[in-house]
Amino acid sequence: MTQPYIFVSHSSKDRKFTTRLAERLHEAGFRCWIDVEDIPDGSTWMREIEQAVKDCGAMIVVMSKDGRESEWVERETLKAMELRKPLYIARIDDAPLPLHLINRQYTDFRARPEAAIKKLIAALKKAPQPQADLRQPKKLSPEPNRLNFFKYVEQLPDGIESARIARILFAWAQNNVDSLTFSGRSEPAFHANLWVGPGGVTVFSVRAYPKQPAVEVPLQYLMNFPPYDRLETRLRILTTLNQFVVQPFADDRSDRRPNIPLVALDEESALYAFTDLIGGIVETLRLTSSSDTT
């Protein structure tokens, strides 16, 4: 029986690393499939790639900033996960792992590439041959959710502390707002929502900005609800937020969405002050909404 090949998913910008990786794998006795080299002229690109993922014995994902931004790498990886292919990650720079790979182990090529390739080859040799799986495949998505969001934050600057604070804010919101929703891929977020007015409103969001995870208070949306339709009320909120930042917000941020770094809430007193502020907004919005309907 012909040995199953390894599908190497990568960005074309990582061609140099991928070529060298494939050479080492060939030397170790593995067959590799790399799109540009293995798709015949005149073939339908998408069809050939999809078939190659279906037929492979395993997939290696070359994960980098460029790989993370590649739509094709994402598609190939999600397809392999849907088919339950053995999946290996070769991490070659400091870009955060994308959401759909956040719970996966990876081989770290950043510091000691020679040791990493030996580790990867050893893992491939130990891996059992994939068996046909006739169960209904799980629905897979790169969208953020409560299972991957906080692990994603942990990869970012001040990630461990930011994730700890984000979890506390999430738990607080579970007990104090009407719903929690997730959104975004490149910059995942969760939003604490109230069902007030005709369409509801978000009272705060935690956003996984790559340079600094932050919590955002969307005054831009609150200004559609009394008493936050009054400038002086929004300015009072802005004054409270200023205690958490080094550079105070200008008054014009009162009709925008000011945000503060999560690590600015690392002390218990700061976290309490912030949740007290949001709790006051929640209570006011509910009371106002209730009086409008009576």
N, C-alpha and C positions, 0 to 999 in steps of 0.2 A: 504493500500500500504506500502511495506517495505521502511523504510527510506533509502535514498541513502547513501552510505558510503563515507568516506573521504580517499583518497589515500595519504599516507604519503611517500613522496619521500625523500630519505636520503642516506648518505654513511654508510656503515657498521661500520665505525670507530666512527660514532655518535650514535651507538646503545643505549648507556645508556640514552642520552638525549631523543632519539626518544621513547624509552619504557616508560619513565616517562611522556612524552607528550601524548602518546596514553592513558595511565592510566587516566590522567586528562580529556581527551576528553570523555572517556567512562563514567567517573563519571558525566560528564555534559550531558550525554544522546546521544552522537554521536557514530556511528560505524566507525571503522578505518580498513584500509587494509594496511598491512605491508608485503612486499614481502616474507621474510623468513618464517614468521608465516603462511601466507595464500596461498602459492603455494603448491599444493599437490605433494607428492612423485611421481616421474615418469613423471611429466608434462614437457612440453617444456617450459623452463623458459621464453624466449622472448615472445612466444605466450601468455602465461598467464599474463605477465605484460602488454602487449599491450591491451589485453581484459579488464584488470582491470582498466586501464586508461580510456578506452572507456566507461565503465559502472559506473565510480565513479560520485558522485554528486559534488565533489570539490577536489582540491589537496592542500596539505600543503607541501612546500619544506623546508626541514631543511637545511639552508644555512650556511656553514662554509668553512674553508680552504679545508677540505676533501671533502665536498659536491661540492664545486666549481671544484675540480679536478676529480670528478667522472663522467665518460662517461655515466653511467646509469642514474644518476640524470639529466644530461643534456638532454638525450634522452626522459626521462619521462616527463620532464618539457615542452620541445618543442612539444611533442605530445599533452599534455593537452592544451597548447596554441593554437595549430592547431584546436583542437576540441572545443575551446572557453569554457573550463571549468573554473569555479571560482577558482582563484589561490591566495594562501596566502603564504607569506614567513616568516619563523621563523629564524631570523638572530641571530646566537649564538656566533660568534666571529668577529674579525675585518677584516676578508678577504673581499676584494672588491666584490660587487655583479657582477656576470658575465654579459656580454654584453646583452644577451637576456632578462635579468631581470632588467636592469638599470633604466627603467622608471616606475617600479612597486613600490608601497608602501610596506613596510615590518613592521613586529612586532619585536621590539628590545628586545631580551632576555638577552642582555649582562650585563646590570646594575641591573635591577629589574625584575628577571624572574617571580616572583609571579604576579606582576602587568601585565606583558606581557601575561601570560597565560589567565588571566581574560579578557584582551583586545581582545585576539584572539577568545576566546569562545563567547564573546559578538558580535564580527563581524560575526562569523559563524551563530549565531542565527538570526541575522538580514538579512543574505544573502537570496535573493530569490531563489527558486528552479530553477535549470537550465532548459531551454526550448530547444527543438530540433531546430537547426539552419541549414536550408537547403541551405544557401548561399554557394558559392564557398569559401572554407577557404583561408585565406591569406597565402602567402608564408612566412614562418618564418625561420629565420637563426640566429645563434649566431655570425655571422660575424660582424665586426665593420663597421659603416657607420657614416655619418655626424650627424645623429639623436641621436646616443648613445655614440660616441667616447668621446665627451667633458664632458658628465656627468660621464662617466667612470673615466676620469682623475681627476674629482673633488673629488673622494674617496681616492686618493693616497696622499702621503705626500706633503704638500704645494699645495694641490689639487686645491683650488679656484683660487689662483694666477697662477698656472701652466695652468689651463684650460683657463683663461683669455688670457694669452700669446699665447697659442695654437690657440685660435680663431682668434687672430690678425694675426698670421702667416698664417693661413688658408685663411683669407680674402685677405692678401697680395698676396698669391699664386694664388688665383682666378683671379687676375688682371695681373699676370706677367708670369705664366707658361702655358704649353699647356694642362695639365691634372692633376687631383688629384685622387689618388687611396688609398683605405684602405686595410689593411691586418692584419693577426694575430688574435689569440684568447686569449691566455694566456698573451701576450704582444702586445696589439693592437697598430696600427700605421697608420699614413697617410703619403703619399709620394707626393712630388711636382716634376712633370716629364716634360722633354722637349723632343719633337720629333726631335732629331738631330741624324745624323749618321744612321747606318743601323737599329738600334733597340731602339734608344732613351736612355735617361739617367735620373736618379733621382738626383736632385740638392740638396735637403734636405729632411729629414724625421723627423716627430715628433713621438716619441715612448713613450708609456705609461709603462715605466719600473716600477715594483712594488715599488722599493725603492726610485726612483726619476725620474719623467718624464723628458725627455730630447729631445733636437733637435740635429740631427746627420747630418754631412756633409760628404757624402761618397766619399772621395778622392780616394778610391780604384776603384771606377767606373769612376770618372772624369779623371783618368790618362790614359784612353783609347782615350781621345780627346785632340788634341792640343789646346792651349799651355800647358794644364795641364799634358801632358805627360812628361814635363820637371820637374825635382825634385825641382829646384829653385822656380818655379811658385807655386808648392804645398806647399813649405816651407813658402812662403809669406802668403798663406791662413792660415797656421797653426799659424803663428805669430799673425795674426789678431784674431784668435780664442783664443789665449792665454790670451788676455785681459779680457776674460769673466770667466776664471777659476782661482782658487787659486793655484793649482799645474799645472805648464805649461806642455804642451804635449811634449813628447820626439820627436826627429826628425823622428824616425821610424813610427810615427803615420801618416806621410805624404802619406803613401801608404795603409792606413787602413781607418776606419770610425770613426774619433773622434766625440765625442758628448759632449754637455754642458747642464747642468741643465736648464730647462726652467726658473726657478726663477732667474737665472743669468742675464736674460734679463728684469727684472722687472722695471728698470728705462728706461725712454723714450729714452735717449741717447744711451743706450746699444742696445735696440731694433732697433733703427734707424741704428746703426753701423752694426748690423747683417744683416738686410735686404739690406743695401747698399752693403755689401760684396756679398750676394747671387745675388743681382741684377746685379752686375758687372760680375759675373760668367755666368748668363743667357745671358747677352748681348754679351759677348765674344763668347760663344758657338754658338749663333745664327749667329753672323758675320762670324765665322770660317766655320760653316756649309754652309752658303750661298756662300762663296767664293769657297768652294770645289765643288759646283754644277754648277758653271759658267765657 
